[in-house]
Amino acid sequence: MADRSLRGTRLGAFSMETDVGVVPSERQLTTYVCPQGHRIELPFSIEADIPPTWECRCGATALLLGGGELPEAKPARPVRTHWDMLLERRSIPELEELLEERLTLLRESRGEKPRRRSA
């Protein structure tokens, strides 16, 4: 059993597999150009779908050289505020009633006399 020991092989530190018999897929070199003139060359597999845009190192959107078009912008969803979401669940009269209840509780906890609501 001692002759089968894995002592000293740094088990887990590296792969025991070899690259023998592994054939990498064919590659094609694609070039992207950003509005600031930066060129980005990336290798892609021939079987891969080439994206029409790529993010440049400067943060701009680079287009595929020779045919890249900006994709149509998706319609942006309007920003929903807390108030908008609250109005989806409650009506204004309900909110006014809740406000009065909470103010009454707050005033009572401070020892104030409850106020009469004028109509």
Protein Blocks (a to p, Z undefined) as FASTA:
>chain_A
ZZmpcghklgojacfbdfehiacddddddddddfkopacdddddfkbccdfbdcdfkopa
cddehhiacdddddddddddfklmmmmmpcfklmmmmmmmmmmmmmmmnopacddddZZ
